[in-house]
């Protein structure tokens, strides 16, 4: 089954983790065998080969670079200009992958239709197909001023999440709390003018409501689960989910174990011990469908390369290609074949067809 994954940090893995995603999963893991600098070393689940094996022909792929003030303990860059420069290095990597035939940027609905037609051609060798990607920015800190938003839109940026973790220049995110500031409101309004998709993921509650009050453009949540199942501010409350549903948004189910099951302790918990598998992820999908009264507002936004690997993924995930096991799990929960197609790709495709230029 064709799959869309609406959140992968491909360029971060290439430029910060120093992973060559053209290599096999086994080769990347072997290269990291004795490395201890990051928690997921040797446990990665994403590379181009595995995306193709999983028939994941379209992804939303990010740029990400956080600015941190002197009193912010989170890792990040010490000036917005440095953060911008890092995103441009990430963009250069995407362009290099395009030149090698690994990736194809999708900027409008014409390119989207052409790519889907290309991917579904049976005559093409699946192992050699070019993966489509829509460029998104996770956290707006690198936007030195609004002129940089226009520059980014010109080079292909089509979605933007104003916040990430902690306090941000434009909006506060996970584990922080503040209303949307004046610069954030200006950013949101400029995004609407440019028809850039607002990614509500990571917005703190106050910023979430402020943003949706003033933004009338397309909105989605690329990788977000349900607060009613895992009670943490990173998740969305039922009221937030209902607001997104009313705005015709799609919410991407995220595969990070601490977002799937309660009582997860990072660096200590074990997915098998806590029963964290894909069925528990589907609990979040079911909850969103119950709130909506249909299956039209949920998809896949795995974030499987977002700073964690198998050590913090459902225990039945060893590779992103294991996305292909989800349709069977959904069928076991009484989802129809039409429902499953919507969740695995069609909801995202319909959203993009409505909202891309």
C-alpha positions as a Markdown table, in Angstrom:
| # | Residue | x | y | z |
|---|---|---|---|---|
| 1 | Unk | 0.0 | 0.0 | 0.0 |
| 2 | Unk | 1.2 | 3.5 | -0.9 |
| 3 | Unk | 2.1 | 5.5 | 2.2 |
| 4 | Unk | 2.6 | 9.2 | 3.0 |
| 5 | Unk | 4.7 | 10.0 | 6.1 |
| 6 | Unk | 4.2 | 13.6 | 7.1 |
| 7 | Unk | 7.2 | 14.1 | 9.4 |
| 8 | Unk | 10.8 | 13.0 | 8.9 |
| 9 | Unk | 13.9 | 14.9 | 10.0 |
| 10 | Unk | 16.0 | 13.6 | 7.1 |
| 11 | Unk | 18.4 | 16.6 | 6.8 |
| 12 | Unk | 19.0 | 16.7 | 10.5 |
| 13 | Unk | 20.1 | 13.1 | 10.4 |
| 14 | Unk | 22.4 | 13.8 | 7.5 |
| 15 | Unk | 24.0 | 17.0 | 8.7 |
| 16 | Unk | 24.0 | 16.6 | 12.5 |
| 17 | Unk | 24.0 | 12.8 | 13.0 |
| 18 | Unk | 26.3 | 12.4 | 10.0 |
| 19 | Unk | 24.2 | 9.6 | 8.5 |
| 20 | Unk | 24.5 | 8.7 | 4.9 |
| 21 | Unk | 20.9 | 7.9 | 4.1 |
| 22 | Unk | 21.9 | 6.4 | 0.7 |
| 23 | Unk | 23.4 | 3.5 | 2.7 |
| 24 | Unk | 21.5 | 0.5 | 4.0 |
| 25 | Unk | 20.1 | 0.5 | 7.5 |
| 26 | Unk | 22.6 | -2.2 | 8.5 |
| 27 | Unk | 25.6 | -0.2 | 7.1 |
| 28 | Unk | 24.5 | 2.9 | 9.0 |
| 29 | Unk | 24.1 | 1.0 | 12.2 |
| 30 | Unk | 27.5 | -0.7 | 11.8 |
| 31 | Unk | 29.1 | 2.7 | 11.3 |
| 32 | Unk | 27.6 | 3.8 | 14.6 |
| 33 | Unk | 28.3 | 0.6 | 16.6 |
| 34 | Unk | 30.5 | 2.1 | 19.3 |
| 35 | Unk | 29.3 | 5.7 | 19.2 |
| 36 | Unk | 27.7 | 7.1 | 22.4 |
| 37 | Unk | 27.2 | 10.8 | 21.6 |
| 38 | Unk | 23.5 | 10.3 | 20.9 |
| 39 | Unk | 20.9 | 8.0 | 22.4 |
| 40 | Unk | 19.8 | 6.4 | 19.2 |
| 41 | Unk | 23.3 | 5.5 | 17.8 |
| 42 | Unk | 23.1 | 2.2 | 16.1 |
| 43 | Unk | 19.3 | 2.1 | 16.5 |
| 44 | Unk | 18.2 | 4.1 | 13.5 |
| 45 | Unk | 15.1 | 3.1 | 11.5 |
| 46 | Unk | 15.2 | 5.4 | 8.5 |
| 47 | Unk | 17.1 | 5.4 | 5.2 |
| 48 | Unk | 16.1 | 5.8 | 1.6 |
| 49 | Unk | 16.2 | 2.0 | 1.0 |
| 50 | Unk | 13.8 | 1.3 | 3.8 |
| 51 | Unk | 11.4 | 4.1 | 2.6 |
| 52 | Unk | 11.3 | 2.4 | -0.7 |
| 53 | Unk | 10.8 | -1.0 | 0.8 |
| 54 | Unk | 7.9 | 0.4 | 2.8 |
| 55 | Unk | 6.3 | 2.0 | -0.3 |
| 56 | Unk | 6.6 | 5.4 | 1.4 |
| 57 | Unk | 6.7 | 7.5 | -1.8 |
| 58 | Unk | 6.0 | 10.9 | -0.3 |
| 59 | Unk | 7.2 | 12.5 | 2.9 |
| 60 | Unk | 7.2 | 15.8 | 4.6 |
| 61 | Unk | 10.8 | 16.5 | 5.3 |
| 62 | Unk | 12.1 | 19.2 | 7.6 |
| 63 | Unk | 14.7 | 21.8 | 8.1 |
| 64 | Unk | 15.3 | 22.4 | 11.8 |
| 65 | Unk | 17.7 | 24.7 | 13.7 |
| 66 | Unk | 16.9 | 26.1 | 17.2 |
| 67 | Unk | 18.1 | 29.5 | 18.5 |
| 68 | Unk | 18.8 | 29.5 | 22.3 |
| 69 | Unk | 19.3 | 32.5 | 24.5 |
| 70 | Unk | 22.1 | 32.4 | 27.1 |
| 71 | Unk | 19.7 | 31.2 | 29.8 |
| 72 | Unk | 18.2 | 28.4 | 27.7 |
| 73 | Unk | 19.6 | 25.0 | 28.7 |
| 74 | Unk | 18.4 | 23.3 | 25.5 |
| 75 | Unk | 20.9 | 22.6 | 22.7 |
| 76 | Unk | 20.8 | 25.1 | 19.8 |
| 77 | Unk | 22.5 | 28.0 | 18.0 |
| 78 | Unk | 23.6 | 31.2 | 19.7 |
| 79 | Unk | 22.2 | 33.5 | 17.0 |
| 80 | Unk | 19.3 | 33.4 | 14.5 |
| 81 | Unk | 21.9 | 34.0 | 11.7 |
| 82 | Unk | 23.7 | 30.8 | 12.7 |
| 83 | Unk | 20.4 | 28.9 | 12.8 |
| 84 | Unk | 19.5 | 30.2 | 9.4 |
| 85 | Unk | 22.9 | 29.2 | 8.0 |
| 86 | Unk | 22.4 | 25.7 | 9.4 |
| 87 | Unk | 19.0 | 25.4 | 7.6 |
| 88 | Unk | 20.7 | 26.4 | 4.4 |
| 89 | Unk | 23.2 | 23.6 | 4.9 |
| 90 | Unk | 20.3 | 21.3 | 5.3 |
| 91 | Unk | 18.7 | 22.7 | 2.1 |
| 92 | Unk | 22.0 | 22.1 | 0.3 |
| 93 | Unk | 21.8 | 18.4 | 1.3 |
| 94 | Unk | 18.3 | 18.1 | 0.0 |
| 95 | Unk | 19.4 | 19.6 | -3.3 |
| 96 | Unk | 22.4 | 17.2 | -3.4 |
| 97 | Unk | 19.9 | 14.3 | -2.9 |
| 98 | Unk | 17.8 | 15.6 | -5.7 |
| 99 | Unk | 20.8 | 15.7 | -8.0 |
| 100 | Unk | 21.5 | 12.1 | -7.1 |
| 101 | Unk | 18.0 | 11.0 | -7.9 |
| 102 | Unk | 17.1 | 10.1 | -4.4 |
| 103 | Unk | 14.6 | 12.9 | -3.7 |
| 104 | Unk | 12.2 | 15.1 | -5.6 |
| 105 | Unk | 10.8 | 18.3 | -4.1 |
| 106 | Unk | 7.1 | 18.8 | -4.5 |
| 107 | Unk | 6.1 | 22.5 | -4.5 |
| 108 | Unk | 2.6 | 22.5 | -6.1 |
| 109 | Unk | -0.3 | 20.3 | -6.9 |
| 110 | Unk | 0.9 | 19.8 | -10.5 |
| 111 | Unk | 4.1 | 18.4 | -9.3 |
| 112 | Unk | 2.2 | 16.3 | -6.7 |
| 113 | Unk | 0.0 | 14.7 | -9.3 |
| 114 | Unk | 3.0 | 14.0 | -11.5 |
| 115 | Unk | 4.9 | 12.4 | -8.7 |
| 116 | Unk | 2.0 | 10.2 | -7.5 |
| 117 | Unk | 1.5 | 9.0 | -11.1 |
| 118 | Unk | 5.3 | 8.3 | -11.4 |
| 119 | Unk | 5.4 | 6.4 | -8.1 |
| 120 | Unk | 2.4 | 4.2 | -9.0 |
| 121 | Unk | 3.8 | 3.1 | -12.4 |
| 122 | Unk | 4.3 | -0.6 | -12.2 |
| 123 | Unk | 7.0 | -0.5 | -14.9 |
| 124 | Unk | 9.3 | 1.3 | -12.5 |
| 125 | Unk | 11.8 | -0.6 | -10.3 |
| 126 | Unk | 10.6 | 0.2 | -6.8 |
| 127 | Unk | 14.1 | 0.0 | -5.4 |
| 128 | Unk | 15.2 | 2.8 | -7.7 |
| 129 | Unk | 12.3 | 5.2 | -7.5 |
| 130 | Unk | 12.8 | 8.8 | -6.5 |
| 131 | Unk | 11.1 | 9.7 | -3.2 |
| 132 | Unk | 8.9 | 12.9 | -3.2 |
| 133 | Unk | 9.3 | 15.4 | -0.4 |
| 134 | Unk | 7.5 | 18.5 | 0.8 |
| 135 | Unk | 9.8 | 20.9 | 2.6 |
| 136 | Unk | 8.8 | 22.0 | 6.1 |
| 137 | Unk | 10.5 | 24.0 | 8.8 |
| 138 | Unk | 10.2 | 22.8 | 12.4 |
| 139 | Unk | 10.6 | 25.8 | 14.6 |
| 140 | Unk | 10.8 | 29.3 | 13.1 |
| 141 | Unk | 13.8 | 30.5 | 15.1 |
| 142 | Unk | 16.0 | 30.6 | 12.0 |
| 143 | Unk | 13.8 | 33.2 | 10.3 |
| 144 | Unk | 16.0 | 36.2 | 11.0 |
| 145 | Unk | 13.1 | 38.5 | 9.9 |
| 146 | Unk | 10.0 | 38.0 | 7.7 |
| 147 | Unk | 12.0 | 38.6 | 4.5 |
| 148 | Unk | 13.6 | 35.3 | 5.1 |
| 149 | Unk | 10.2 | 33.6 | 5.1 |
| 150 | Unk | 9.8 | 34.9 | 1.6 |
| 151 | Unk | 13.2 | 33.6 | 0.6 |
| 152 | Unk | 12.3 | 30.2 | 2.0 |
| 153 | Unk | 9.0 | 30.1 | 0.2 |
| 154 | Unk | 10.8 | 30.9 | -3.0 |
| 155 | Unk | 13.2 | 27.9 | -2.6 |
| 156 | Unk | 10.3 | 25.6 | -1.8 |
| 157 | Unk | 9.2 | 25.8 | 1.8 |
| 158 | Unk | 5.5 | 24.8 | 2.0 |
| 159 | Unk | 4.9 | 24.2 | 5.7 |
| 160 | Unk | 6.1 | 25.7 | 8.9 |
| 161 | Unk | 5.7 | 24.9 | 12.6 |
| 162 | Unk | 6.5 | 28.1 | 14.6 |
| 163 | Unk | 7.6 | 26.3 | 17.7 |
| 164 | Unk | 9.6 | 23.3 | 18.8 |
| 165 | Unk | 10.8 | 22.6 | 22.4 |
| 166 | Unk | 11.0 | 25.4 | 24.9 |
| 167 | Unk | 10.8 | 29.1 | 24.4 |
| 168 | Unk | 11.1 | 30.3 | 20.8 |
| 169 | Unk | 11.6 | 33.6 | 19.1 |
| 170 | Unk | 8.2 | 33.5 | 17.5 |
| 171 | Unk | 6.2 | 31.0 | 19.6 |
| 172 | Unk | 6.8 | 28.9 | 22.7 |
| 173 | Unk | 6.6 | 25.2 | 22.3 |
| 174 | Unk | 6.7 | 22.0 | 24.3 |
| 175 | Unk | 7.3 | 22.4 | 28.0 |
| 176 | Unk | 7.0 | 26.2 | 27.8 |
| 177 | Unk | 4.0 | 28.5 | 28.1 |
| 178 | Unk | 3.4 | 32.0 | 26.7 |
| 179 | Unk | 0.9 | 33.7 | 24.4 |
| 180 | Unk | 2.0 | 34.3 | 20.8 |
| 181 | Unk | 4.2 | 37.4 | 20.7 |
| 182 | Unk | 4.0 | 40.2 | 18.2 |
| 183 | Unk | 6.6 | 38.7 | 16.0 |
| 184 | Unk | 4.8 | 35.4 | 16.1 |
| 185 | Unk | 1.5 | 37.0 | 15.0 |
| 186 | Unk | 3.3 | 38.8 | 12.2 |
| 187 | Unk | 4.8 | 35.5 | 11.1 |
| 188 | Unk | 1.5 | 33.8 | 11.1 |
| 189 | Unk | -0.1 | 36.5 | 9.0 |
| 190 | Unk | 2.7 | 36.4 | 6.5 |
| 191 | Unk | 2.4 | 32.7 | 6.3 |
| 192 | Unk | -1.2 | 33.1 | 5.4 |
| 193 | Unk | -0.4 | 35.5 | 2.6 |
| 194 | Unk | 2.1 | 33.1 | 1.2 |
| 195 | Unk | -0.2 | 30.1 | 1.6 |
| 196 | Unk | 2.3 | 28.3 | 3.8 |
| 197 | Unk | 0.7 | 25.5 | 5.8 |
| 198 | Unk | 0.7 | 26.1 | 9.5 |
| 199 | Unk | 2.0 | 23.1 | 11.4 |
| 200 | Unk | 0.4 | 23.3 | 14.9 |
| 201 | Unk | 2.7 | 20.6 | 16.3 |
| 202 | Unk | 4.7 | 21.6 | 19.3 |
| 203 | Unk | 2.8 | 24.9 | 19.9 |
| 204 | Unk | 2.2 | 25.5 | 23.6 |
| 205 | Unk | -1.5 | 25.7 | 24.5 |
| 206 | Unk | -1.6 | 29.5 | 24.6 |
| 207 | Unk | 0.2 | 29.9 | 21.3 |
| 208 | Unk | -2.0 | 27.3 | 19.7 |
| 209 | Unk | -5.2 | 29.1 | 20.4 |
| 210 | Unk | -3.7 | 32.5 | 19.5 |
| 211 | Unk | -2.3 | 31.1 | 16.2 |
| 212 | Unk | -5.6 | 29.5 | 15.1 |
| 213 | Unk | -7.6 | 32.6 | 16.0 |
| 214 | Unk | -5.6 | 34.8 | 13.5 |
| 215 | Unk | -4.7 | 32.2 | 10.9 |
| 216 | Unk | -7.2 | 31.5 | 8.2 |
| 217 | Unk | -4.9 | 29.4 | 5.9 |
| 218 | Unk | -4.3 | 25.6 | 5.8 |
| 219 | Unk | -3.4 | 24.0 | 9.1 |
| 220 | Unk | -2.2 | 20.5 | 10.0 |
| 221 | Unk | -0.4 | 18.8 | 12.9 |
| 222 | Unk | 2.3 | 16.7 | 11.2 |
| 223 | Unk | 3.2 | 14.6 | 14.2 |
| 224 | Unk | 1.0 | 14.7 | 17.3 |
| 225 | Unk | -0.9 | 12.3 | 19.6 |
| 226 | Unk | -3.7 | 12.6 | 22.1 |
| 227 | Unk | -3.4 | 14.1 | 25.6 |
| 228 | Unk | -6.4 | 12.0 | 26.8 |
| 229 | Unk | -4.2 | 8.9 | 26.4 |
| 230 | Unk | -0.8 | 10.3 | 27.4 |
| 231 | Unk | -1.3 | 13.4 | 29.7 |
| 232 | Unk | 1.5 | 15.7 | 28.6 |
| 233 | Unk | 1.5 | 19.2 | 27.1 |
| 234 | Unk | 3.3 | 17.8 | 24.0 |
| 235 | Unk | 0.0 | 16.1 | 23.1 |
| 236 | Unk | -3.2 | 17.8 | 22.0 |
| 237 | Unk | -6.3 | 18.0 | 24.2 |
| 238 | Unk | -9.6 | 16.9 | 22.9 |
| 239 | Unk | -10.6 | 20.6 | 22.5 |
| 240 | Unk | -7.5 | 21.2 | 20.4 |
| 241 | Unk | -8.1 | 18.1 | 18.3 |
| 242 | Unk | -11.7 | 19.2 | 17.7 |
| 243 | Unk | -10.6 | 22.6 | 16.7 |
| 244 | Unk | -8.2 | 21.1 | 14.2 |
| 245 | Unk | -10.9 | 18.8 | 12.8 |
| 246 | Unk | -13.2 | 21.8 | 12.4 |
| 247 | Unk | -10.4 | 23.5 | 10.3 |
| 248 | Unk | -10.2 | 20.4 | 8.0 |
| 249 | Unk | -6.8 | 19.6 | 9.4 |
| 250 | Unk | -5.0 | 16.2 | 9.3 |
| 251 | Unk | -3.2 | 15.0 | 12.4 |
| 252 | Unk | -0.2 | 12.7 | 11.9 |
| 253 | Unk | 0.2 | 9.9 | 14.4 |
| 254 | Unk | 3.7 | 10.0 | 15.9 |
| 255 | Unk | 5.7 | 6.9 | 16.7 |
| 256 | Unk | 7.8 | 8.1 | 19.7 |
| 257 | Unk | 7.1 | 5.7 | 22.5 |
| 258 | Unk | 6.8 | 8.3 | 25.2 |
| 259 | Unk | 3.9 | 9.9 | 23.2 |
| 260 | Unk | 2.2 | 6.6 | 22.7 |
| 261 | Unk | 1.9 | 5.1 | 26.2 |
| 262 | Unk | 1.8 | 6.8 | 29.7 |
| 263 | Unk | 4.6 | 6.5 | 32.3 |
| 264 | Unk | 7.5 | 6.5 | 29.9 |
| 265 | Unk | 10.8 | 7.6 | 31.3 |
| 266 | Unk | 13.3 | 8.6 | 28.7 |
| 267 | Unk | 16.5 | 6.6 | 28.8 |
| 268 | Unk | 15.0 | 4.1 | 31.2 |
| 269 | Unk | 11.7 | 2.7 | 30.0 |
| 270 | Unk | 11.4 | -0.3 | 27.6 |
| 271 | Unk | 8.7 | -0.5 | 25.0 |
| 272 | Unk | 8.1 | -4.2 | 25.5 |
| 273 | Unk | 7.9 | -3.9 | 29.2 |
| 274 | Unk | 5.3 | -1.1 | 28.8 |
| 275 | Unk | 3.4 | -2.9 | 26.1 |
| 276 | Unk | 4.2 | -0.1 | 23.6 |
| 277 | Unk | 3.4 | -1.5 | 20.1 |
| 278 | Unk | 1.6 | -0.4 | 17.0 |
| 279 | Unk | -1.7 | -1.4 | 18.5 |
| 280 | Unk | -1.2 | 1.3 | 21.2 |
| 281 | Unk | -0.4 | 3.8 | 18.5 |
| 282 | Unk | -3.7 | 2.9 | 16.8 |
| 283 | Unk | -5.5 | 3.8 | 20.0 |
| 284 | Unk | -4.6 | 7.4 | 19.3 |
| 285 | Unk | -5.8 | 7.1 | 15.7 |
| 286 | Unk | -9.1 | 5.6 | 16.9 |
| 287 | Unk | -9.5 | 8.4 | 19.4 |
| 288 | Unk | -9.1 | 11.1 | 16.8 |
| 289 | Unk | -11.5 | 9.2 | 14.5 |
| 290 | Unk | -14.0 | 9.0 | 17.3 |
| 291 | Unk | -13.8 | 12.8 | 17.9 |
| 292 | Unk | -14.2 | 13.5 | 14.2 |
| 293 | Unk | -17.0 | 11.0 | 13.6 |
| 294 | Unk | -15.0 | 9.8 | 10.5 |
| 295 | Unk | -11.5 | 8.8 | 9.4 |
| 296 | Unk | -10.8 | 12.0 | 7.4 |
| 297 | Unk | -8.5 | 13.8 | 9.8 |
| 298 | Unk | -5.7 | 11.4 | 10.7 |
| 299 | Unk | -2.6 | 10.1 | 9.0 |
| 300 | Unk | 0.9 | 9.0 | 9.6 |
| 301 | Unk | 3.6 | 11.4 | 10.8 |
| 302 | Unk | 6.0 | 9.0 | 12.4 |
| 303 | Unk | 9.0 | 11.2 | 13.3 |
| 304 | Unk | 10.9 | 8.0 | 13.5 |
| 305 | Unk | 14.2 | 9.7 | 12.9 |
| 306 | Unk | 13.5 | 12.6 | 15.3 |
| 307 | Unk | 16.4 | 12.0 | 17.7 |
| 308 | Unk | 15.4 | 8.4 | 18.7 |
| 309 | Unk | 15.5 | 5.0 | 17.2 |
| 310 | Unk | 14.4 | 1.5 | 18.1 |
| 311 | Unk | 15.2 | 2.2 | 21.8 |
| 312 | Unk | 12.2 | 4.6 | 21.9 |
| 313 | Unk | 9.9 | 3.2 | 19.2 |
| 314 | Unk | 7.1 | 0.6 | 19.4 |
| 315 | Unk | 8.7 | -2.8 | 19.9 |
| 316 | Unk | 7.3 | -4.1 | 16.6 |
| 317 | Unk | 9.1 | -1.3 | 14.6 |
| 318 | Unk | 12.6 | -2.2 | 13.4 |
| 319 | Unk | 12.5 | -0.1 | 10.3 |
| 320 | Unk | 10.3 | 2.5 | 8.8 |
| 321 | Unk | 9.4 | -0.1 | 6.2 |
| 322 | Unk | 7.3 | -1.7 | 9.0 |
| 323 | Unk | 4.7 | 1.0 | 8.3 |
| 324 | Unk | 3.4 | -1.7 | 5.9 |
| 325 | Unk | 2.2 | -3.7 | 8.9 |
| 326 | Unk | -0.2 | -0.9 | 10.0 |
| 327 | Unk | -3.0 | -1.7 | 7.5 |
| 328 | Unk | -3.4 | -5.2 | 8.9 |
| 329 | Unk | -3.6 | -3.8 | 12.4 |
| 330 | Unk | -6.2 | -1.2 | 11.3 |
| 331 | Unk | -8.3 | -3.9 | 9.6 |
| 332 | Unk | -8.3 | -5.9 | 12.8 |
| 333 | Unk | -9.8 | -2.9 | 14.5 |
| 334 | Unk | -12.7 | -2.9 | 12.0 |
| 335 | Unk | -11.4 | -0.2 | 9.7 |
| 336 | Unk | -12.5 | -0.7 | 6.1 |
| 337 | Unk | -10.1 | -0.8 | 3.1 |
| 338 | Unk | -11.3 | 2.7 | 2.2 |
| 339 | Unk | -10.7 | 3.9 | 5.7 |
| 340 | Unk | -7.2 | 2.4 | 5.7 |
| 341 | Unk | -6.3 | 4.0 | 2.4 |
| 342 | Unk | -7.3 | 7.3 | 3.8 |
| 343 | Unk | -5.2 | 6.9 | 7.0 |
| 344 | Unk | -2.1 | 5.6 | 5.1 |
| 345 | Unk | -2.1 | 8.3 | 2.4 |
| 346 | Unk | -5.3 | 9.7 | 1.0 |
| 347 | Unk | -6.0 | 12.1 | 3.8 |
| 348 | Unk | -2.7 | 13.8 | 3.3 |
| 349 | Unk | -3.0 | 13.7 | -0.5 |
| 350 | Unk | -6.5 | 15.2 | -0.3 |
| 351 | Unk | -5.2 | 18.0 | 2.0 |
| 352 | Unk | -2.3 | 18.8 | -0.3 |
| 353 | Unk | -4.5 | 18.8 | -3.4 |
| 354 | Unk | -6.8 | 21.3 | -1.6 |
| 355 | Unk | -4.1 | 23.5 | -0.3 |
| 356 | Unk | -0.9 | 23.5 | -2.5 |
| 357 | Unk | -0.8 | 26.2 | -5.2 |
